[in-house]
Amino acid sequence: MEFKNLSVVLQGPVVPLGSGERFDTADNIKKIREIFGGCEIVLATWENSDLRGIEVDRLLLLKDPGASLFIDGKGKLNNINRMIHSAKMGVAAATKPFVLKIRTDLMPMSADFIKIWERLAVSPREFGIFKRQVMAYPIYSLLFEMADGQKMRKPFHVSDWAFFGLAEDIERLFDVPLVDEPVYSDYFNANKSDAFDVHSDVKCQYDPEQYLIYMALKKAHPGIPEFKDKHDYRREVQHVSDVATFHNFLFADVEMWGLRHNKKEYDRPIWKYDPVCFPGLIGFGKCMRYRRKMGLKFYYRDLIYSAVRDFFNERKFRKFWKGEWHDFFK
């Protein structure tokens, strides 16, 4: 791919000069110019941001849609409308045929992930949203979470941290309505549920990742089963989720993406992540196995490579968590 055909869309808050973070937004933009020479850079952020040192091709200073509290007793805000609005507007402003959409706290260190997409991305055959599969990030792309020996299924849970693909497909992904706040974030305070929930203190109707993918799929296929809320584990919902997820998305491991995170806690080996999430993460290995199961294009060398990676990651994970690992692999 010639990088003159690529738009890199940065969405989210600006990390200003002198912030003390691992890198600021100006540094990130310089790195993007270095890695993807000749690309278009779009920054979609908020009004009154500190723009010192920032030089981009297209700058969007958006009105903040706001956020609502969504975790009992922790004062944490649900930024779902901020994510949707900034990504939607940023991608719409891009003018090139290919788009890399990343958060402002992610810095590309390599362009090698594009070769993976060029080699493996195919047109979806079932429950298609896109013209060609979109490449997705593995962290918080989940089939399930697990705690106390119980699984909590996670239908439609594809990470929103980074996407790469055809511009028209990335635009279609984010062409969904904003949620109705505070009703959305307060959903399980108003609608009590006895279903098992790994994060029972999180009261929003869906995880943000679930809302985005489900709404994009529902727009393309209005007749799919209703996904009522994050506790809706019905078999027909799970079936549509599995088929739609692996037909529409191509997943690569963190190292294959080559993105550096501004928060050090996320910039470490995948097996050191939250143990509740690790067993259900959708990485390159799970992606290849599901592609084979669903009759999608795959190569045996990828199956072998990913199986070796998964084997060593799981062993490291078990060793890292010592006596706790058995609770997650019963």
DOTORPA-718066 format. One line per 3 residues: number of its first residue (from 1); their letters; for each residue x negated, y, z negated of N, C-alpha, C, O. Coordinates in steps of 0.02 Angstrom, whole numbers, plus 50000, padded with zeros to 5 digits. Layout:
// residues N
NUM) A) X:Y:Z:X:Y:Z:X:Y:Z:X:Y:Z | ...
This chain:
// residues 330
1) MEF) 49958:49940:50000:50000:50000:50000:49956:50063:50000:49907:50066:49964 | 49976:50111:50040:49943:50176:50039:49976:50218:49985:50038:50225:49984 | 49936:50246:49941:49965:50282:49884:50001:50346:49904:50037:50375:49864
4) KNL) 49991:50369:49965:50029:50427:49989:50104:50411:49993:50146:50456:49998 | 50121:50346:49990:50191:50325:49992:50219:50311:49923:50274:50284:49917 | 50182:50329:49871:50202:50314:49803:50219:50377:49763:50182:50426:49765
7) SVV) 50274:50375:49727:50291:50426:49677:50283:50395:49608:50311:50342:49594 | 50244:50427:49565:50239:50406:49495:50282:50453:49454:50270:50513:49452 | 50333:50426:49423:50381:50466:49384:50366:50455:49310:50374:50400:49283
10) LQG) 50344:50509:49277:50334:50509:49205:50397:50538:49173:50419:50593:49190 | 50427:50501:49126:50487:50526:49094:50480:50522:49019:50456:50473:48991 | 50503:50576:48986:50501:50578:48913:50467:50641:48888:50451:50686:48927
13) PVV) 50455:50644:48823:50426:50705:48793:50352:50713:48812:50316:50665:48820 | 50332:50776:48818:50262:50792:48832:50221:50781:48768:50241:50800:48714 | 50163:50749:48777:50113:50745:48723:50065:50804:48735:50025:50801:48782
16) PLG) 50067:50856:48694:50029:50917:48708:49954:50910:48695:49932:50865:48659 | 49917:50957:48723:49845:50961:48710:49834:50970:48635:49871:51006:48602 | 49783:50937:48609:49766:50945:48538:49814:50910:48491:49815:50927:48432
19) SGE) 49852:50863:48516:49902:50829:48474:49871:50778:48426:49901:50759:48377 | 49809:50757:48441:49778:50705:48401:49796:50635:48422:49773:50587:48392 | 49838:50628:48473:49857:50562:48498:49799:50532:48539:49750:50567:48553
22) RFD) 49805:50469:48558:49752:50436:48595:49741:50470:48663:49684:50474:48687 | 49794:50494:48694:49788:50535:48754:49849:50580:48758:49902:50564:48732 | 49840:50637:48790:49895:50683:48799:49922:50677:48871:49893:50641:48912
25) TAD) 49976:50713:48885:50007:50706:48951:49962:50733:49007:49962:50705:49062 | 49925:50785:48993:49878:50812:49043:49825:50759:49060:49808:50751:49119 | 49799:50724:49010:49751:50670:49022:49782:50614:49064:49751:50587:49109
28) NIK) 49844:50598:49048:49880:50545:49083:49886:50563:49158:49875:50521:49201 | 49904:50624:49171:49912:50646:49241:49846:50642:49279:49844:50620:49336 | 49792:50662:49246:49726:50657:49278:49709:50585:49294:49681:50570:49347
31) KIR) 49725:50539:49248:49712:50468:49259:49754:50442:49317:49730:50402:49357 | 49815:50463:49321:49859:50442:49376:49830:50465:49443:49831:50427:49491 | 49805:50526:49445:49773:50551:49507:49712:50508:49525:49699:50496:49584
34) EIF) 49676:50487:49474:49616:50446:49485:49634:50377:49511:49602:50352:49557 | 49685:50345:49481:49704:50277:49499:49742:50274:49565:49729:50231:49607 | 49789:50321:49573:49833:50320:49632:49821:50382:49675:49866:50423:49686
37) GGC) 49760:50390:49698:49742:50451:49736:49789:50464:49795:49800:50420:49836 | 49816:50524:49798:49861:50543:49851:49934:50533:49836:49977:50549:49877 | 49950:50505:49777:50021:50494:49759:50055:50559:49740:50023:50609:49728
40) EIV) 50120:50556:49737:50161:50611:49711:50174:50599:49637:50190:50542:49618 | 50167:50650:49595:50180:50643:49524:50240:50687:49505:50241:50747:49519 | 50289:50655:49474:50349:50689:49450:50350:50684:49374:50342:50630:49346
43) LAT) 50359:50740:49340:50367:50741:49267:50436:50765:49250:50455:50822:49265 | 50475:50721:49217:50543:50739:49195:50541:50742:49118:50537:50690:49085 | 50544:50802:49091:50539:50812:49019:50589:50865:48998:50637:50879:49034
46) WEN) 50580:50894:48938:50631:50936:48909:50612:51010:48912:50553:51028:48915 | 50662:51052:48912:50653:51124:48909:50608:51142:48849:50610:51109:48797 | 50570:51195:48858:50527:51222:48804:50469:51176:48785:50442:51181:48730
49) SDL) 50451:51130:48830:50394:51086:48817:50329:51125:48825:50327:51175:48861 | 50277:51103:48791:50211:51132:48795:50177:51105:48859:50159:51047:48861 | 50169:51147:48910:50146:51125:48975:50073:51143:48988:50051:51141:49046
52) RGI) 50036:51160:48937:49965:51177:48946:49926:51120:48978:49930:51063:48954 | 49890:51135:49031:49847:51085:49064:49884:51038:49110:49852:50994:49140 | 49949:51045:49117:49989:50998:49157:49998:51025:49228:50023:51080:49238
55) EVD) 49977:50985:49277:49986:51002:49348:50016:50941:49383:49983:50890:49391 | 50077:50948:49405:50112:50894:49439:50143:50921:49504:50144:50982:49516 | 50166:50875:49546:50197:50895:49609:50269:50918:49600:50292:50963:49635
58) RLL) 50303:50887:49554:50373:50905:49540:50384:50904:49464:50371:50854:49431 | 50407:50960:49438:50418:50967:49366:50492:50980:49353:50521:51027:49380 | 50522:50938:49311:50592:50947:49291:50594:50961:49217:50574:50920:49176
61) LLK) 50619:51020:49199:50628:51038:49129:50703:51033:49114:50742:51077:49131 | 50722:50978:49082:50791:50960:49074:50819:50982:49006:50782:50990:48957 | 50884:50993:49004:50917:51005:48941:50923:50940:48903:50944:50889:48931
64) DPG) 50904:50940:48840:50905:50880:48799:50976:50858:48785:51015:50896:48756 | 50996:50796:48806:51064:50772:48793:51076:50753:48720:51133:50740:48701 | 51022:50752:48680:51029:50737:48609:51028:50663:48594:51026:50621:48639
67) ASL) 51030:50647:48529:51026:50578:48505:51066:50572:48441:51079:50622:48407 | 51085:50510:48425:51125:50497:48365:51089:50446:48321:51050:50406:48346 | 51102:50448:48256:51075:50398:48210:51105:50330:48226:51164:50324:48240
70) FID) 51063:50277:48222:51089:50211:48239:51063:50156:48194:51082:50098:48203 | 51020:50171:48145:50996:50120:48098:51014:50143:48028:50992:50196:48006 | 51053:50103:47993:51075:50122:47926:51016:50137:47879:50970:50097:47872
73) GKG) 51018:50195:47848:50972:50212:47795:50901:50229:47816:50859:50239:47773 | 50887:50232:47882:50818:50244:47904:50809:50309:47943:50753:50328:47959 | 50863:50343:47957:50859:50408:47991:50831:50405:48061:50808:50455:48088
76) KLN) 50833:50345:48093:50806:50338:48160:50858:50357:48212:50917:50342:48205 | 50835:50390:48265:50880:50414:48318:50881:50366:48376:50830:50336:48394 | 50939:50359:48407:50947:50319:48468:50938:50366:48528:50979:50409:48542
79) NIN) 50882:50357:48563:50864:50401:48618:50889:50376:48686:50862:50395:48738 | 50940:50334:48686:50962:50304:48749:50982:50356:48801:50964:50349:48860 | 51019:50407:48782:51040:50458:48831:50980:50498:48856:50979:50519:48914
82) RMI) 50932:50509:48813:50871:50544:48835:50834:50502:48887:50811:50528:48937 | 50829:50437:48874:50794:50392:48921:50830:50391:48988:50798:50400:49040 | 50895:50380:48987:50933:50375:49050:50930:50441:49089:50917:50440:49149
85) HSA) 50941:50496:49055:50945:50561:49089:50878:50581:49120:50875:50600:49178 | 50824:50575:49082:50759:50595:49108:50736:50549:49164:50708:50572:49214 | 50747:50483:49157:50727:50436:49209:50769:50446:49272:50743:50447:49328
88) KMG) 50834:50454:49263:50879:50463:49320:50861:50526:49360:50857:50523:49422 | 50850:50581:49326:50834:50643:49360:50764:50640:49391:50753:50665:49446 | 50716:50611:49356:50649:50606:49382:50645:50563:49445:50613:50583:49493
91) VAA) 50678:50505:49444:50677:50461:49502:50714:50493:49560:50693:50486:49618 | 50768:50528:49547:50806:50562:49600:50763:50616:49634:50773:50631:49693 | 50717:50646:49596:50674:50699:49624:50616:50672:49664:50585:50709:49702
94) ATK) 50601:50607:49658:50544:50577:49694:50561:50575:49769:50618:50564:49788 | 50510:50585:49811:50520:50588:49883:50486:50532:49922:50492:50529:49983 | 50450:50488:49888:50412:50436:49922:50452:50370:49922:50498:50362:49881
97) PFV) 50435:50323:49966:50475:50261:49971:50465:50211:49914:50506:50166:49906 | 50410:50219:49875:50399:50175:49818:50393:50217:49755:50368:50273:49756 | 50417:50188:49699:50416:50225:49635:50389:50181:49580:50408:50123:49572
100) LKI) 50343:50210:49541:50323:50183:49476:50353:50229:49423:50334:50287:49419 | 50400:50203:49383:50430:50242:49330:50401:50218:49264:50407:50160:49246 | 50367:50264:49228:50339:50247:49163:50355:50301:49112:50369:50358:49130
103) RTD) 50353:50282:49049:50361:50331:48995:50297:50374:48991:50244:50353:49013 | 50305:50432:48962:50247:50477:48956:50194:50451:48908:50138:50475:48909 | 50211:50402:48867:50161:50373:48821:50127:50312:48848:50094:50276:48811
106) LMP) 50134:50299:48914:50099:50244:48947:50052:50272:49000:50072:50313:49041 | 49990:50249:49000:49940:50273:49048:49916:50216:49092:49891:50166:49067 | 49924:50222:49158:49899:50169:49203:49823:50166:49202:49789:50218:49202
109) MSA) 49796:50105:49200:49724:50095:49202:49703:50057:49265:49643:50049:49277 | 49751:50034:49304:49737:49995:49364:49798:49997:49410:49854:50009:49387 | 49786:49986:49474:49841:49982:49522:49852:49909:49545:49890:49897:49592
112) DFI) 49820:49861:49512:49823:49792:49534:49893:49762:49530:49908:49714:49566 | 49936:49789:49486:50003:49761:49480:50042:49766:49545:50087:49726:49558 | 50025:49816:49586:50060:49825:49650:50050:49764:49695:50095:49744:49731
115) KIW) 49990:49734:49693:49976:49675:49734:50020:49616:49712:50041:49576:49754 | 50034:49612:49647:50077:49558:49622:50148:49567:49650:50179:49520:49673 | 50172:49630:49648:50238:49644:49675:50241:49630:49749:50289:49599:49773
118) ERL) 50191:49652:49786:50191:49641:49859:50192:49566:49876:50222:49546:49925 | 50159:49526:49835:50154:49454:49848:50216:49415:49828:50234:49367:49861 | 50249:49436:49774:50302:49395:49744:50372:49424:49746:50421:49386:49741
121) AVS) 50380:49489:49754:50447:49518:49752:50488:49498:49813:50466:49507:49870 | 50547:49470:49801:50591:49446:49855:50658:49481:49849:50671:49517:49800 | 50700:49470:49897:50769:49496:49894:50811:49451:49850:50809:49390:49858
124) PRE) 50850:49480:49803:50893:49439:49760:50944:49401:49802:50971:49427:49850 | 50957:49339:49783:51007:49298:49818:51073:49294:49780:51125:49281:49811 | 51071:49304:49714:51132:49302:49674:51134:49362:49627:51083:49383:49600
127) FGI) 51193:49391:49619:51204:49449:49576:51152:49504:49591:51124:49535:49545 | 51141:49516:49655:51091:49565:49674:51112:49637:49658:51168:49658:49672 | 51066:49673:49628:51074:49746:49618:51031:49783:49669:51049:49837:49692
130) FKR) 50974:49753:49686:50923:49787:49724:50913:49756:49793:50934:49700:49807 | 50880:49795:49836:50860:49770:49902:50803:49720:49894:50800:49670:49931 | 50758:49734:49847:50701:49690:49833:50687:49692:49759:50697:49743:49727
133) QVM) 50665:49636:49731:50655:49633:49658:50614:49692:49632:50568:49717:49666 | 50631:49714:49572:50595:49767:49537:50549:49735:49486:50569:49689:49450 | 50488:49760:49481:50440:49734:49433:50453:49766:49365:50461:49827:49361
136) AYP) 50456:49724:49312:50474:49748:49245:50420:49730:49195:50381:49685:49205 | 50420:49768:49140:50369:49760:49087:50392:49707:49038:50452:49702:49024 | 50346:49668:49009:50367:49612:48966:50386:49632:48895:50427:49599:48865
139) IYS) 50355:49685:48868:50368:49701:48798:50438:49728:48789:50456:49781:48815 | 50478:49690:48752:50549:49702:48740:50593:49684:48800:50650:49705:48803 | 50565:49645:48847:50607:49605:48892:50616:49538:48856:50567:49502:48844
142) LLF) 50678:49522:48838:50690:49467:48792:50745:49419:48816:50796:49441:48843 | 50733:49354:48806:50786:49305:48811:50822:49298:48744:50882:49286:48742 | 50784:49304:48691:50812:49299:48623:50762:49328:48573:50704:49338:48589
145) EMA) 50787:49340:48513:50745:49354:48455:50758:49298:48405:50808:49263:48409 | 50712:49290:48357:50717:49233:48312:50693:49250:48242:50641:49281:48233 | 50732:49230:48193:50714:49240:48123:50751:49189:48081:50807:49169:48097
148) DGQ) 50720:49168:48027:50751:49119:47982:50775:49057:48018:50825:49027:47999 | 50738:49038:48071:50755:48977:48107:50815:48984:48153:50838:48935:48181 | 50842:49045:48161:50900:49056:48203:50883:49101:48262:50843:49148:48256
151) KMR) 50913:49085:48320:50903:49126:48380:50961:49175:48388:51019:49158:48376 | 50944:49236:48408:50994:49284:48429:50983:49297:48503:50934:49328:48523 | 51029:49272:48544:51023:49282:48616:51024:49356:48633:51056:49396:48599
154) KPF) 50989:49374:48686:50984:49444:48707:51002:49450:48782:50958:49460:48823 | 51067:49445:48799:51085:49451:48870:51066:49520:48898:51071:49571:48864 | 51044:49520:48960:51030:49581:48998:50976:49625:48966:50977:49686:48973
157) HVS) 50929:49594:48930:50881:49633:48891:50814:49638:48928:50768:49600:48915 | 50810:49687:48974:50749:49699:49013:50719:49766:48990:50754:49816:48987 | 50655:49765:48973:50622:49825:48947:50628:49884:48995:50623:49876:49056
160) DWA) 50638:49943:48966:50642:50004:49007:50577:50043:49008:50575:50099:49032 | 50523:50014:48981:50460:50050:48976:50430:50067:49044:50405:50122:49054 | 50431:50019:49090:50399:50030:49155:50435:49988:49208:50453:49931:49197
163) FFG) 50445:50019:49266:50473:49984:49324:50435:50005:49386:50412:50062:49392 | 50427:49957:49433:50398:49973:49498:50438:49938:49553:50458:49881:49546 | 50449:49975:49607:50484:49945:49664:50502:49997:49715:50474:50052:49716
166) LAE) 50548:49980:49759:50573:50027:49809:50608:50085:49774:50643:50075:49725 | 50598:50145:49799:50627:50204:49768:50703:50198:49764:50733:50217:49713 | 50734:50173:49816:50807:50167:49817:50831:50119:49763:50886:50127:49736
169) DIE) 50791:50068:49748:50810:50019:49697:50802:50048:49626:50845:50037:49584 | 50747:50084:49614:50738:50114:49548:50792:50167:49536:50816:50175:49480 | 50810:50203:49588:50863:50254:49581:50930:50220:49565:50968:50244:49524
172) RLF) 50942:50164:49598:51004:50127:49585:51007:50101:49513:51060:50100:49482 | 50950:50080:49487:50947:50054:49419:50969:50106:49368:51005:50090:49321 | 50948:50168:49376:50963:50220:49327:51026:50260:49343:51042:50308:49308
175) DVP) 51062:50240:49394:51124:50275:49412:51181:50247:49371:51228:50218:49397 | 51177:50258:49306:51228:50235:49258:51249:50294:49215:51210:50341:49206 | 51309:50293:49187:51332:50349:49145:51297:50350:49077:51274:50299:49052
178) LVD) 51294:50409:49048:51270:50415:48979:51320:50382:48932:51379:50377:48948 | 51297:50361:48874:51342:50330:48826:51381:50384:48788:51360:50442:48784 | 51437:50364:48760:51479:50409:48721:51455:50410:48649:51468:50363:48611
181) EPV) 51420:50461:48631:51394:50468:48563:51439:50513:48520:51468:50560:48547 | 51446:50499:48455:51410:50448:48416:51446:50380:48414:51425:50335:48377 | 51499:50372:48454:51538:50309:48453:51492:50250:48468:51497:50198:48435
184) YSD) 51449:50257:48518:51405:50202:48539:51358:50181:48483:51352:50122:48468 | 51324:50229:48453:51274:50213:48401:51304:50193:48335:51270:50163:48293 | 51368:50207:48324:51403:50191:48262:51450:50131:48270:51493:50119:48228
187) YFN) 51443:50095:48326:51491:50045:48347:51504:49992:48293:51563:49978:48278 | 51452:49963:48263:51462:49908:48216:51480:49932:48145:51492:49890:48101 | 51481:49996:48134:51512:50021:48072:51587:50022:48079:51624:50012:48031
190) ANK) 51611:50035:48141:51682:50037:48154:51710:49968:48174:51769:49955:48166 | 51666:49924:48200:51687:49858:48223:51646:49805:48187:51593:49784:48210 | 51670:49784:48130:51633:49737:48089:51625:49669:48124:51671:49648:48159
193) SDA) 51569:49636:48114:51555:49571:48145:51517:49527:48096:51473:49550:48060 | 51535:49463:48097:51501:49414:48055:51448:49375:48094:51417:49329:48067 | 51437:49393:48157:51389:49358:48199:51318:49368:48172:51302:49420:48144
196) FDV) 51276:49317:48182:51206:49322:48162:51172:49377:48202:51179:49381:48263 | 51136:49420:48166:51101:49476:48199:51033:49483:48165:51028:49494:48105 | 50980:49478:48205:50912:49486:48179:50903:49556:48149:50867:49565:48100
199) HSD) 50937:49604:48179:50932:49674:48156:51002:49698:48137:51032:49739:48172 | 51028:49673:48082:51097:49690:48062:51105:49763:48042:51162:49787:48039 | 51050:49797:48029:51055:49868:48011:51060:49913:48072:51073:49973:48065
202) VKC) 51051:49885:48132:51057:49924:48195:51130:49921:48217:51155:49867:48232 | 51163:49978:48218:51236:49979:48226:51260:49996:48296:51321:50000:48306 | 51215:50006:48344:51238:50024:48411:51271:49964:48446:51257:49907:48429
205) QYD) 51313:49978:48495:51352:49926:48529:51307:49877:48566:51317:49816:48561 | 51258:49903:48602:51208:49862:48636:51139:49890:48619:51134:49947:48597 | 51087:49850:48629:51021:49880:48632:51018:49923:48695:51051:49908:48744
208) PEQ) 50978:49977:48694:50974:50020:48754:50957:49982:48817:50984:49996:48871 | 50912:49933:48812:50892:49893:48870:50952:49855:48898:50960:49850:48959 | 50994:49828:48853:51052:49790:48875:51102:49835:48911:51131:49816:48962
211) YLI) 51114:49894:48883:51162:49940:48914:51141:49957:48985:51183:49954:49031 | 51078:49975:48995:51055:49996:49061:51065:49940:49112:51093:49953:49166 | 51042:49880:49097:51045:49826:49147:51117:49803:49158:51138:49792:49215
214) YMA) 51156:49797:49104:51225:49775:49112:51266:49825:49153:51304:49805:49197 | 51257:49889:49140:51295:49939:49178:51275:49942:49251:51318:49950:49294 | 51211:49935:49266:51189:49933:49336:51217:49872:49371:51237:49876:49429
217) LKK) 51217:49814:49337:51243:49753:49366:51319:49757:49375:51345:49737:49427 | 51353:49784:49326:51426:49790:49330:51447:49837:49387:51498:49825:49419 | 51408:49888:49399:51423:49934:49454:51417:49898:49521:51457:49910:49566
220) AHP) 51367:49854:49527:51357:49817:49589:51406:49758:49595:51425:49739:49651 | 51426:49730:49538:51470:49671:49538:51524:49680:49485:51519:49654:49429 | 51577:49718:49501:51629:49734:49451:51664:49673:49422:51694:49678:49368
223) GIP) 51662:49616:49456:51698:49557:49433:51662:49513:49384:51688:49461:49365 | 51602:49532:49361:51566:49490:49313:51602:49490:49246:51640:49536:49232 | 51590:49438:49205:51622:49437:49138:51604:49499:49098:51548:49524:49101
226) EFK) 51652:49523:49059:51638:49580:49016:51588:49562:48962:51594:49510:48929 | 51538:49604:48954:51490:49597:48899:51512:49647:48846:51498:49706:48851 | 51547:49621:48794:51582:49665:48748:51534:49705:48703:51544:49765:48693
229) DKH) 51484:49671:48677:51435:49704:48633:51376:49656:48624:51376:49602:48652 | 51326:49676:48586:51265:49636:48580:51276:49569:48544:51232:49526:48544 | 51335:49559:48514:51352:49496:48482:51392:49450:48528:51416:49397:48506
232) DYR) 51399:49468:48591:51437:49428:48639:51390:49376:48670:51356:49390:48719 | 51390:49316:48641:51345:49263:48664:51381:49211:48706:51355:49155:48713 | 51439:49226:48734:51476:49176:48771:51434:49146:48827:51391:49179:48856
235) REV) 51447:49082:48842:51406:49046:48891:51409:49080:48959:51358:49085:48993 | 51469:49104:48979:51475:49135:49045:51436:49201:49049:51410:49219:49102 | 51432:49237:48993:51392:49298:48991:51318:49281:48997:51281:49313:49034
238) QHV) 51296:49231:48959:51226:49211:48961:51205:49186:49030:51150:49200:49053 | 51250:49149:49063:51235:49124:49130:51223:49181:49179:51174:49181:49216 | 51269:49229:49179:51261:49286:49225:51198:49324:49208:51162:49346:49253
241) SDV) 51184:49333:49143:51124:49369:49123:51061:49334:49149:51018:49367:49178 | 51056:49269:49139:50996:49232:49161:50986:49237:49236:50931:49252:49260 | 51039:49224:49273:51034:49224:49346:51018:49295:49372:50974:49304:49414
244) ATF) 51054:49344:49347:51044:49413:49370:50975:49439:49351:50943:49473:49391 | 50952:49422:49291:50887:49446:49268:50831:49421:49312:50788:49460:49333 | 50830:49356:49327:50773:49328:49363:50780:49334:49439:50731:49326:49475
247) HNF) 50840:49349:49463:50847:49364:49535:50830:49437:49549:50807:49453:49604 | 50840:49481:49501:50829:49553:49513:50762:49579:49490:50739:49631:49513 | 50729:49543:49444:50668:49570:49414:50610:49520:49421:50620:49459:49419
250) LFA) 50550:49548:49428:50488:49510:49427:50449:49534:49366:50436:49594:49359 | 50430:49488:49323:50396:49505:49260:50323:49486:49263:50305:49432:49286 | 50280:49532:49240:50208:49519:49235:50186:49532:49164:50216:49573:49129
253) DVE) 50133:49499:49142:50107:49508:49074:50076:49577:49066:50062:49612:49115 | 50066:49597:49003:50040:49663:48987:49974:49675:49023:49965:49728:49054 | 49928:49627:49020:49862:49635:49051:49868:49642:49127:49827:49676:49158
256) MWG) 49918:49611:49156:49928:49614:49229:49955:49682:49249:49940:49707:49304 | 49994:49712:49207:50019:49780:49220:49962:49832:49214:49959:49879:49253 | 49919:49823:49165:49864:49870:49156:49885:49938:49132:49859:49989:49156
259) LRH) 49931:49941:49084:49954:50004:49055:49927:50011:48984:49931:49964:48944 | 49900:50069:48969:49876:50084:48901:49930:50123:48864:49959:50170:48891 | 49944:50102:48802:49996:50135:48762:49965:50186:48715:49911:50176:48688
262) NKK) 50001:50241:48706:49976:50294:48662:49977:50273:48589:49938:50298:48548 | 50021:50226:48572:50024:50201:48503:49980:50139:48498:49992:50089:48533 | 49930:50141:48454:49882:50086:48450:49915:50021:48432:49891:49967:48451
265) EYD) 49970:50024:48394:50004:49963:48373:50029:49922:48433:50036:49861:48428 | 50042:49956:48489:50066:49921:48549:50008:49903:48596:50018:49863:48642 | 49950:49932:48586:49894:49922:48631:49849:49867:48604:49791:49879:48586
268) RPI) 49875:49805:48601:49839:49748:48574:49866:49685:48606:49917:49688:48640 | 49835:49628:48595:49857:49566:48628:49931:49551:48614:49957:49567:48560 | 49963:49521:48663:50035:49510:48660:50055:49466:48601:50110:49474:48573
271) WKY) 50012:49420:48581:50029:49374:48526:50026:49408:48458:50044:49377:48408 | 50004:49471:48455:50004:49507:48391:50067:49550:48382:50071:49588:48334 | 50114:49545:48428:50175:49585:48422:50221:49556:48368:50208:49504:48339
274) DPV) 50274:49592:48357:50326:49573:48310:50343:49499:48319:50365:49480:48374 | 50335:49457:48268:50348:49385:48276:50421:49369:48289:50437:49315:48314 | 50466:49415:48273:50537:49405:48288:50548:49404:48364:50591:49368:48389
277) CFP) 50508:49444:48400:50516:49450:48472:50473:49402:48512:50494:49378:48565 | 50413:49386:48488:50364:49351:48530:50391:49288:48564:50380:49281:48624 | 50424:49242:48529:50446:49181:48563:50493:49193:48622:50495:49153:48668
280) GLI) 50532:49247:48620:50581:49260:48672:50560:49309:48725:50599:49324:48770 | 50497:49335:48721:50474:49383:48771:50472:49352:48840:50453:49295:48849 | 50492:49391:48890:50491:49368:48959:50426:49394:48991:50422:49451:49013
283) GFG) 50377:49350:48994:50314:49367:49027:50309:49332:49094:50358:49305:49120 | 50249:49331:49121:50237:49302:49187:50254:49227:49187:50281:49201:49235 | 50237:49192:49132:50249:49120:49129:50323:49103:49133:50343:49062:49174
286) KCM) 50364:49134:49090:50436:49121:49092:50465:49141:49159:50508:49107:49186 | 50440:49196:49186:50464:49219:49252:50452:49166:49305:50497:49150:49344 | 50391:49138:49307:50375:49088:49358:50417:49025:49348:50440:48995:49397
289) RYR) 50427:49004:49286:50466:48944:49274:50540:48953:49294:50570:48908:49324 | 50568:49010:49279:50637:49023:49299:50643:49030:49374:50693:49009:49404 | 50593:49061:49407:50595:49067:49480:50596:48997:49512:50634:48985:49559
292) RKM) 50555:48952:49486:50555:48885:49513:50623:48852:49502:50649:48819:49547 | 50650:48859:49443:50715:48830:49426:50770:48855:49471:50816:48818:49488 | 50766:48920:49489:50819:48951:49529:50806:48950:49603:50844:48980:49642
295) GLK) 50752:48917:49624:50739:48911:49695:50710:48974:49727:50715:48982:49788 | 50681:49018:49687:50650:49079:49713:50576:49066:49728:50546:49019:49703 | 50548:49109:49769:50479:49102:49791:50431:49100:49731:50434:49142:49687
298) FYY) 50386:49051:49731:50333:49046:49681:50275:49008:49711:50282:48976:49763 | 50218:49012:49678:50159:48975:49699:50136:48932:49640:50138:48954:49583 | 50114:48871:49655:50093:48826:49601:50033:48854:49563:50026:48842:49503
301) RDL) 49991:48893:49598:49934:48922:49562:49957:48971:49509:49925:48978:49457 | 50014:49006:49522:50042:49051:49472:50071:49012:49413:50064:49033:49356 | 50104:48956:49427:50131:48914:49374:50075:48888:49328:50082:48890:49267
304) IYS) 50021:48865:49359:49965:48838:49320:49932:48893:49279:49919:48886:49220 | 49918:48950:49313:49886:49007:49280:49928:49031:49221:49902:49043:49166 | 49992:49039:49232:50036:49065:49179:50044:49015:49122:50049:49035:49064
307) AVR) 50044:48949:49138:50050:48898:49085:49989:48900:49040:49995:48892:48979 | 49930:48909:49069:49868:48913:49029:49870:48975:48985:49853:48972:48925 | 49891:49032:49013:49896:49094:48974:49945:49085:48916:49930:49104:48859
310) DFF) 50003:49056:48930:50053:49048:48878:50029:49001:48823:50041:49012:48764 | 49994:48948:48842:49968:48900:48794:49921:48934:48744:49929:48925:48684 | 49874:48973:48769:49826:49005:48725:49857:49062:48685:49839:49073:48627
313) NER) 49904:49098:48715:49939:49151:48678:49979:49122:48621:49980:49151:48566 | 50012:49066:48633:50053:49035:48580:50008:49009:48524:50024:49016:48465 | 49951:48979:48542:49905:48954:48490:49878:49012:48448:49873:49006:48387
316) KFR) 49861:49067:48482:49835:49125:48445:49889:49153:48400:49876:49174:48343 | 49951:49154:48426:50007:49180:48387:50017:49138:48323:50024:49166:48269 | 50016:49073:48331:50025:49029:48273:49969:49039:48222:49982:49041:48162
319) KFW) 49908:49044:48247:49851:49054:48202:49855:49122:48168:49840:49129:48109 | 49875:49172:48206:49879:49241:48180:49929:49246:48123:49916:49278:48072 | 49986:49214:48133:50038:49218:48081:50033:49162:48030:50075:49157:47984
322) KGE) 49981:49120:48036:49964:49068:47987:50025:49028:47967:50057:48995:48009 | 50043:49030:47902:50096:48987:47878:50165:49007:47900:50213:48971:47887 | 50172:49065:47934:50239:49088:47953:50261:49060:48020:50321:49060:48035
325) WHD) 50214:49036:48061:50231:49020:48130:50285:48967:48137:50325:48970:48183 | 50287:48918:48091:50332:48861:48100:50405:48883:48097:50448:48849:48126 | 50420:48939:48064:50489:48963:48061:50515:48982:48130:50576:48984:48141
328) FFK) 50469:48997:48177:50490:49023:48241:50490:48969:48296:50512:48983:48351 | 50465:48909:48281:50460:48858:48332:50492:48793:48311:50472:48740:48335 | 50541:48796:48266:50575:48735:48245:50615:48706:48303:50648:48655:48295
